[in-house]
Amino acid sequence: MSPRQWRTATKLTLEEAAAAVGIRGKNPARTWQRWEVGDRAPPHLVVATVAKLSEGRVTIANWPKRRRGPTFAEASA
């Protein structure tokens, strides 16, 4: 089960999911969203916390691989 599938199955908003794992800051919902789509990799503590909250249904293998955009040199060419 992916983190997004778990979040929607438990009827959590992005903000609620971020709060459940202790994310703070300017826009915790956006941080969670970046993790869900693979723009950023979540910290290991978050992965472990979600695994516990989901009763093992979301594992490290279920998180999307970090998407990689072009390097600065490739984008400038």
Biopython code that builds the backbone (N, CA, C, O; Angstrom):
import numpy as np
from Bio.PDB.StructureBuilder import StructureBuilder

atoms = [
    (1, "MET", "N", (0.860, -1.173, 0.000)),
    (1, "MET", "CA", (0.000, 0.000, 0.000)),
    (1, "MET", "C", (0.905, 1.234, 0.000)),
    (1, "MET", "O", (1.844, 1.327, 0.790)),
    (2, "SER", "N", (0.614, 2.162, -0.879)),
    (2, "SER", "CA", (1.411, 3.384, -0.944)),
    (2, "SER", "C", (0.999, 4.342, 0.179)),
    (2, "SER", "O", (-0.088, 4.212, 0.741)),
    (3, "PRO", "N", (1.856, 5.287, 0.499)),
    (3, "PRO", "CA", (1.481, 6.265, 1.519)),
    (3, "PRO", "C", (0.191, 7.017, 1.156)),
    (3, "PRO", "O", (-0.628, 7.304, 2.029)),
    (4, "ARG", "N", (0.018, 7.328, -0.109)),
    (4, "ARG", "CA", (-1.206, 8.022, -0.536)),
    (4, "ARG", "C", (-2.433, 7.138, -0.348)),
    (4, "ARG", "O", (-3.470, 7.606, 0.121)),
    (5, "GLN", "N", (-2.320, 5.866, -0.710)),
    (5, "GLN", "CA", (-3.437, 4.937, -0.523)),
    (5, "GLN", "C", (-3.790, 4.807, 0.954)),
    (5, "GLN", "O", (-4.967, 4.780, 1.315)),
    (6, "TRP", "N", (-2.775, 4.725, 1.805)),
    (6, "TRP", "CA", (-3.018, 4.645, 3.244)),
    (6, "TRP", "C", (-3.699, 5.913, 3.746)),
    (6, "TRP", "O", (-4.669, 5.851, 4.501)),
    (7, "ARG", "N", (-3.179, 7.066, 3.318)),
    (7, "ARG", "CA", (-3.739, 8.340, 3.774)),
    (7, "ARG", "C", (-5.194, 8.488, 3.360)),
    (7, "ARG", "O", (-6.024, 8.902, 4.169)),
    (8, "THR", "N", (-5.515, 8.161, 2.130)),
    (8, "THR", "CA", (-6.893, 8.299, 1.668)),
    (8, "THR", "C", (-7.805, 7.239, 2.285)),
    (8, "THR", "O", (-8.974, 7.511, 2.559)),
    (9, "ALA", "N", (-7.280, 6.037, 2.505)),
    (9, "ALA", "CA", (-8.084, 4.979, 3.129)),
    (9, "ALA", "C", (-8.444, 5.335, 4.568)),
    (9, "ALA", "O", (-9.516, 4.977, 5.054)),
    (10, "THR", "N", (-7.546, 6.036, 5.237)),
    (10, "THR", "CA", (-7.813, 6.440, 6.613)),
    (10, "THR", "C", (-8.479, 7.813, 6.684)),
    (10, "THR", "O", (-8.704, 8.355, 7.766)),
    (11, "LYS", "N", (-8.790, 8.365, 5.501)),
    (11, "LYS", "CA", (-9.487, 9.653, 5.385)),
    (11, "LYS", "C", (-8.729, 10.810, 6.041)),
    (11, "LYS", "O", (-9.322, 11.685, 6.671)),
    (12, "LEU", "N", (-7.405, 10.789, 5.877)),
    (12, "LEU", "CA", (-6.581, 11.873, 6.385)),
    (12, "LEU", "C", (-6.297, 12.865, 5.269)),
    (12, "LEU", "O", (-6.055, 12.472, 4.127)),
    (13, "THR", "N", (-6.328, 14.142, 5.597)),
    (13, "THR", "CA", (-5.894, 15.158, 4.638)),
    (13, "THR", "C", (-4.370, 15.178, 4.634)),
    (13, "THR", "O", (-3.731, 14.557, 5.484)),
    (14, "LEU", "N", (-3.803, 15.883, 3.688)),
    (14, "LEU", "CA", (-2.350, 16.025, 3.665)),
    (14, "LEU", "C", (-1.862, 16.633, 4.978)),
    (14, "LEU", "O", (-0.865, 16.185, 5.546)),
    (15, "GLU", "N", (-2.567, 17.649, 5.450)),
    (15, "GLU", "CA", (-2.187, 18.324, 6.694)),
    (15, "GLU", "C", (-2.286, 17.384, 7.898)),
    (15, "GLU", "O", (-1.412, 17.391, 8.765)),
    (16, "GLU", "N", (-3.342, 16.582, 7.951)),
    (16, "GLU", "CA", (-3.517, 15.647, 9.063)),
    (16, "GLU", "C", (-2.443, 14.557, 9.052)),
    (16, "GLU", "O", (-1.942, 14.162, 10.105)),
    (17, "ALA", "N", (-2.097, 14.076, 7.863)),
    (17, "ALA", "CA", (-1.048, 13.056, 7.761)),
    (17, "ALA", "C", (0.288, 13.631, 8.224)),
    (17, "ALA", "O", (1.036, 12.968, 8.942)),
    (18, "ALA", "N", (0.586, 14.854, 7.817)),
    (18, "ALA", "CA", (1.824, 15.500, 8.240)),
    (18, "ALA", "C", (1.850, 15.675, 9.754)),
    (18, "ALA", "O", (2.876, 15.436, 10.391)),
    (19, "ALA", "N", (0.742, 16.087, 10.323)),
    (19, "ALA", "CA", (0.665, 16.264, 11.780)),
    (19, "ALA", "C", (0.829, 14.926, 12.501)),
    (19, "ALA", "O", (1.434, 14.868, 13.571)),
    (20, "ALA", "N", (0.296, 13.859, 11.923)),
    (20, "ALA", "CA", (0.363, 12.535, 12.553)),
    (20, "ALA", "C", (1.800, 12.042, 12.705)),
    (20, "ALA", "O", (2.103, 11.269, 13.614)),
    (21, "VAL", "N", (2.681, 12.491, 11.813)),
    (21, "VAL", "CA", (4.082, 12.069, 11.901)),
    (21, "VAL", "C", (4.976, 13.163, 12.475)),
    (21, "VAL", "O", (6.200, 13.034, 12.487)),
    (22, "GLY", "N", (4.356, 14.237, 12.950)),
    (22, "GLY", "CA", (5.096, 15.282, 13.646)),
    (22, "GLY", "C", (5.776, 16.314, 12.783)),
    (22, "GLY", "O", (6.742, 16.939, 13.220)),
    (23, "ILE", "N", (5.299, 16.510, 11.570)),
    (23, "ILE", "CA", (5.911, 17.492, 10.680)),
    (23, "ILE", "C", (5.419, 18.881, 11.056)),
    (23, "ILE", "O", (4.217, 19.108, 11.195)),
    (24, "ARG", "N", (6.337, 19.789, 11.216)),
    (24, "ARG", "CA", (6.028, 21.172, 11.554)),
    (24, "ARG", "C", (6.645, 22.076, 10.499)),
    (24, "ARG", "O", (7.444, 21.626, 9.677)),
    (25, "GLY", "N", (6.283, 23.321, 10.524)),
    (25, "GLY", "CA", (6.898, 24.264, 9.604)),
    (25, "GLY", "C", (5.862, 25.118, 8.914)),
    (25, "GLY", "O", (4.701, 25.172, 9.320)),
    (26, "LYS", "N", (6.299, 25.779, 7.870)),
    (26, "LYS", "CA", (5.452, 26.722, 7.158)),
    (26, "LYS", "C", (4.273, 26.044, 6.472)),
    (26, "LYS", "O", (3.150, 26.544, 6.530)),
    (27, "ASN", "N", (4.524, 24.903, 5.818)),
    (27, "ASN", "CA", (3.459, 24.218, 5.093)),
    (27, "ASN", "C", (3.666, 22.701, 5.170)),
    (27, "ASN", "O", (4.146, 22.091, 4.215)),
    (28, "PRO", "N", (3.304, 22.092, 6.303)),
    (28, "PRO", "CA", (3.515, 20.646, 6.460)),
    (28, "PRO", "C", (2.793, 19.807, 5.408)),
    (28, "PRO", "O", (3.291, 18.754, 5.010)),
    (29, "ALA", "N", (1.625, 20.262, 4.957)),
    (29, "ALA", "CA", (0.876, 19.509, 3.951)),
    (29, "ALA", "C", (1.678, 19.406, 2.658)),
    (29, "ALA", "O", (1.696, 18.353, 2.020)),
    (30, "ARG", "N", (2.333, 20.478, 2.273)),
    (30, "ARG", "CA", (3.137, 20.466, 1.045)),
    (30, "ARG", "C", (4.339, 19.539, 1.201)),
    (30, "ARG", "O", (4.729, 18.860, 0.251)),
    (31, "THR", "N", (4.925, 19.510, 2.392)),
    (31, "THR", "CA", (6.038, 18.591, 2.648)),
    (31, "THR", "C", (5.577, 17.157, 2.448)),
    (31, "THR", "O", (6.242, 16.375, 1.770)),
    (32, "TRP", "N", (4.431, 16.811, 3.044)),
    (32, "TRP", "CA", (3.897, 15.453, 2.892)),
    (32, "TRP", "C", (3.627, 15.152, 1.420)),
    (32, "TRP", "O", (3.948, 14.069, 0.932)),
    (33, "GLN", "N", (3.043, 16.105, 0.726)),
    (33, "GLN", "CA", (2.729, 15.908, -0.694)),
    (33, "GLN", "C", (3.997, 15.638, -1.499)),
    (33, "GLN", "O", (4.001, 14.773, -2.375)),
    (34, "ARG", "N", (5.055, 16.359, -1.214)),
    (34, "ARG", "CA", (6.327, 16.135, -1.923)),
    (34, "ARG", "C", (6.844, 14.719, -1.695)),
    (34, "ARG", "O", (7.416, 14.109, -2.599)),
    (35, "TRP", "N", (6.645, 14.202, -0.495)),
    (35, "TRP", "CA", (7.059, 12.826, -0.205)),
    (35, "TRP", "C", (6.194, 11.832, -0.966)),
    (35, "TRP", "O", (6.699, 10.855, -1.519)),
    (36, "GLU", "N", (4.889, 12.084, -0.991)),
    (36, "GLU", "CA", (3.952, 11.162, -1.656)),
    (36, "GLU", "C", (4.251, 10.999, -3.136)),
    (36, "GLU", "O", (4.140, 9.894, -3.667)),
    (37, "VAL", "N", (4.625, 12.069, -3.807)),
    (37, "VAL", "CA", (4.846, 12.001, -5.251)),
    (37, "VAL", "C", (6.293, 11.730, -5.634)),
    (37, "VAL", "O", (6.601, 11.540, -6.810)),
    (38, "GLY", "N", (7.185, 11.712, -4.642)),
    (38, "GLY", "CA", (8.578, 11.399, -4.921)),
    (38, "GLY", "C", (9.446, 12.599, -5.239)),
    (38, "GLY", "O", (10.577, 12.432, -5.695)),
    (39, "ASP", "N", (8.942, 13.816, -5.009)),
    (39, "ASP", "CA", (9.784, 14.993, -5.217)),
    (39, "ASP", "C", (10.894, 15.062, -4.172)),
    (39, "ASP", "O", (11.981, 15.572, -4.442)),
    (40, "ARG", "N", (10.616, 14.555, -2.999)),
    (40, "ARG", "CA", (11.580, 14.517, -1.900)),
    (40, "ARG", "C", (11.468, 13.154, -1.210)),
    (40, "ARG", "O", (10.420, 12.510, -1.249)),
    (41, "ALA", "N", (12.534, 12.741, -0.599)),
    (41, "ALA", "CA", (12.517, 11.485, 0.169)),
    (41, "ALA", "C", (12.217, 11.820, 1.629)),
    (41, "ALA", "O", (12.822, 12.736, 2.187)),
    (42, "PRO", "N", (11.300, 11.097, 2.248)),
    (42, "PRO", "CA", (11.007, 11.362, 3.657)),
    (42, "PRO", "C", (12.145, 10.877, 4.548)),
    (42, "PRO", "O", (12.861, 9.940, 4.192)),
    (43, "PRO", "N", (12.312, 11.511, 5.703)),
    (43, "PRO", "CA", (13.319, 11.021, 6.649)),
    (43, "PRO", "C", (12.972, 9.610, 7.128)),
    (43, "PRO", "O", (11.804, 9.222, 7.141)),
    (44, "HIS", "N", (13.971, 8.865, 7.512)),
    (44, "HIS", "CA", (13.761, 7.482, 7.963)),
    (44, "HIS", "C", (12.797, 7.409, 9.143)),
    (44, "HIS", "O", (12.019, 6.461, 9.249)),
    (45, "LEU", "N", (12.844, 8.396, 10.026)),
    (45, "LEU", "CA", (11.939, 8.404, 11.168)),
    (45, "LEU", "C", (10.480, 8.502, 10.715)),
    (45, "LEU", "O", (9.603, 7.876, 11.311)),
    (46, "VAL", "N", (10.221, 9.277, 9.674)),
    (46, "VAL", "CA", (8.858, 9.392, 9.134)),
    (46, "VAL", "C", (8.426, 8.066, 8.526)),
    (46, "VAL", "O", (7.297, 7.626, 8.745)),
    (47, "VAL", "N", (9.303, 7.426, 7.771)),
    (47, "VAL", "CA", (8.989, 6.130, 7.164)),
    (47, "VAL", "C", (8.635, 5.123, 8.255)),
    (47, "VAL", "O", (7.662, 4.379, 8.129)),
    (48, "ALA", "N", (9.425, 5.102, 9.320)),
    (48, "ALA", "CA", (9.166, 4.171, 10.426)),
    (48, "ALA", "C", (7.860, 4.497, 11.135)),
    (48, "ALA", "O", (7.118, 3.592, 11.516)),
    (49, "THR", "N", (7.573, 5.786, 11.314)),
    (49, "THR", "CA", (6.342, 6.193, 11.983)),
    (49, "THR", "C", (5.124, 5.808, 11.161)),
    (49, "THR", "O", (4.137, 5.319, 11.711)),
    (50, "VAL", "N", (5.179, 6.021, 9.854)),
    (50, "VAL", "CA", (4.055, 5.652, 8.981)),
    (50, "VAL", "C", (3.878, 4.138, 8.968)),
    (50, "VAL", "O", (2.748, 3.650, 8.951)),
    (51, "ALA", "N", (4.962, 3.399, 8.977)),
    (51, "ALA", "CA", (4.862, 1.934, 9.029)),
    (51, "ALA", "C", (4.133, 1.502, 10.294)),
    (51, "ALA", "O", (3.295, 0.601, 10.260)),
    (52, "LYS", "N", (4.453, 2.144, 11.401)),
    (52, "LYS", "CA", (3.797, 1.811, 12.666)),
    (52, "LYS", "C", (2.322, 2.218, 12.647)),
    (52, "LYS", "O", (1.458, 1.436, 13.044)),
    (53, "LEU", "N", (2.031, 3.445, 12.184)),
    (53, "LEU", "CA", (0.648, 3.921, 12.139)),
    (53, "LEU", "C", (-0.220, 3.081, 11.200)),
    (53, "LEU", "O", (-1.411, 2.886, 11.444)),
    (54, "SER", "N", (0.397, 2.587, 10.122)),
    (54, "SER", "CA", (-0.353, 1.802, 9.140)),
    (54, "SER", "C", (-0.348, 0.309, 9.471)),
    (54, "SER", "O", (-0.824, -0.508, 8.682)),
    (55, "GLU", "N", (0.185, -0.039, 10.624)),
    (55, "GLU", "CA", (0.280, -1.430, 11.053)),
    (55, "GLU", "C", (1.035, -2.289, 10.039)),
    (55, "GLU", "O", (0.661, -3.431, 9.768)),
    (56, "GLY", "N", (2.093, -1.723, 9.491)),
    (56, "GLY", "CA", (2.958, -2.447, 8.568)),
    (56, "GLY", "C", (2.497, -2.487, 7.131)),
    (56, "GLY", "O", (3.154, -3.113, 6.299)),
    (57, "ARG", "N", (1.397, -1.846, 6.810)),
    (57, "ARG", "CA", (0.907, -1.871, 5.423)),
    (57, "ARG", "C", (1.719, -0.959, 4.512)),
    (57, "ARG", "O", (1.788, -1.195, 3.306)),
    (58, "VAL", "N", (2.334, 0.078, 5.072)),
    (58, "VAL", "CA", (3.210, 0.962, 4.296)),
    (58, "VAL", "C", (4.630, 0.721, 4.778)),
    (58, "VAL", "O", (4.963, 0.997, 5.930)),
    (59, "THR", "N", (5.460, 0.206, 3.886)),
    (59, "THR", "CA", (6.858, -0.059, 4.226)),
    (59, "THR", "C", (7.747, 0.883, 3.424)),
    (59, "THR", "O", (7.264, 1.658, 2.598)),
    (60, "ILE", "N", (9.016, 0.811, 3.670)),
    (60, "ILE", "CA", (9.947, 1.668, 2.938)),
    (60, "ILE", "C", (9.868, 1.409, 1.432)),
    (60, "ILE", "O", (10.084, 2.322, 0.636)),
    (61, "ALA", "N", (9.564, 0.188, 1.045)),
    (61, "ALA", "CA", (9.462, -0.160, -0.380)),
    (61, "ALA", "C", (8.238, 0.473, -1.041)),
    (61, "ALA", "O", (8.191, 0.598, -2.265)),
    (62, "ASN", "N", (7.245, 0.875, -0.236)),
    (62, "ASN", "CA", (6.025, 1.439, -0.790)),
    (62, "ASN", "C", (6.123, 2.934, -1.092)),
    (62, "ASN", "O", (5.274, 3.481, -1.796)),
    (63, "TRP", "N", (7.143, 3.590, -0.571)),
    (63, "TRP", "CA", (7.303, 5.017, -0.845)),
    (63, "TRP", "C", (7.818, 5.175, -2.270)),
    (63, "TRP", "O", (8.638, 4.373, -2.717)),
    (64, "PRO", "N", (7.356, 6.187, -2.988)),
    (64, "PRO", "CA", (7.837, 6.351, -4.367)),
    (64, "PRO", "C", (9.327, 6.670, -4.396)),
    (64, "PRO", "O", (9.865, 7.323, -3.503)),
    (65, "LYS", "N", (9.963, 6.195, -5.437)),
    (65, "LYS", "CA", (11.375, 6.517, -5.616)),
    (65, "LYS", "C", (11.482, 8.006, -5.903)),
    (65, "LYS", "O", (10.614, 8.590, -6.552)),
    (66, "ARG", "N", (12.537, 8.602, -5.419)),
    (66, "ARG", "CA", (12.710, 10.035, -5.620)),
    (66, "ARG", "C", (12.887, 10.328, -7.101)),
    (66, "ARG", "O", (13.767, 9.782, -7.768)),
    (67, "ARG", "N", (12.024, 11.207, -7.594)),
    (67, "ARG", "CA", (12.128, 11.609, -8.997)),
    (67, "ARG", "C", (13.328, 12.521, -9.153)),
    (67, "ARG", "O", (13.627, 13.335, -8.280)),
    (68, "ARG", "N", (13.998, 12.377, -10.255)),
    (68, "ARG", "CA", (15.168, 13.216, -10.495)),
    (68, "ARG", "C", (14.945, 14.020, -11.743)),
    (68, "ARG", "O", (14.631, 13.475, -12.802)),
    (69, "GLY", "N", (15.102, 15.286, -11.622)),
    (69, "GLY", "CA", (15.001, 16.174, -12.771)),
    (69, "GLY", "C", (16.367, 16.313, -13.424)),
    (69, "GLY", "O", (17.339, 15.699, -12.984)),
    (70, "PRO", "N", (16.438, 17.107, -14.456)),
    (70, "PRO", "CA", (17.739, 17.321, -15.110)),
    (70, "PRO", "C", (18.683, 18.065, -14.176)),
    (70, "PRO", "O", (18.254, 18.842, -13.322)),
    (71, "THR", "N", (19.950, 17.816, -14.352)),
    (71, "THR", "CA", (20.939, 18.562, -13.573)),
    (71, "THR", "C", (20.975, 19.990, -14.059)),
    (71, "THR", "O", (20.418, 20.297, -15.113)),
    (72, "PHE", "N", (21.615, 20.866, -13.319)),
    (72, "PHE", "CA", (21.707, 22.265, -13.718)),
    (72, "PHE", "C", (22.377, 22.390, -15.075)),
    (72, "PHE", "O", (21.945, 23.182, -15.913)),
    (73, "ALA", "N", (23.437, 21.608, -15.298)),
    (73, "ALA", "CA", (24.158, 21.658, -16.566)),
    (73, "ALA", "C", (23.277, 21.225, -17.724)),
    (73, "ALA", "O", (23.323, 21.821, -18.801)),
    (74, "GLU", "N", (22.467, 20.181, -17.507)),
    (74, "GLU", "CA", (21.569, 19.698, -18.567)),
    (74, "GLU", "C", (20.475, 20.708, -18.855)),
    (74, "GLU", "O", (20.096, 20.894, -20.012)),
    (75, "ALA", "N", (19.965, 21.362, -17.828)),
    (75, "ALA", "CA", (18.900, 22.339, -18.003)),
    (75, "ALA", "C", (19.413, 23.589, -18.705)),
    (75, "ALA", "O", (18.658, 24.265, -19.404)),
    (76, "SER", "N", (20.705, 23.900, -18.518)),
    (76, "SER", "CA", (21.276, 25.109, -19.107)),
    (76, "SER", "C", (21.676, 24.904, -20.567)),
    (76, "SER", "O", (21.825, 25.877, -21.306)),
    (77, "ALA", "N", (21.848, 23.674, -20.985)),
    (77, "ALA", "CA", (22.324, 23.384, -22.343)),
    (77, "ALA", "C", (21.275, 23.633, -23.392)),
    (77, "ALA", "O", (21.529, 23.433, -24.579)),
]
sb = StructureBuilder()
sb.init_structure("model")
sb.init_model(0)
sb.init_chain("A")
sb.init_seg("    ")
for serial, (resi, resn, name, xyz) in enumerate(atoms, 1):
    if name == "N":
        sb.init_residue(resn, " ", resi, " ")
    sb.init_atom(name, np.array(xyz, "f"), 0.0, 1.0, " ", f" {name:<3s}", serial, name[0])
structure = sb.get_structure()
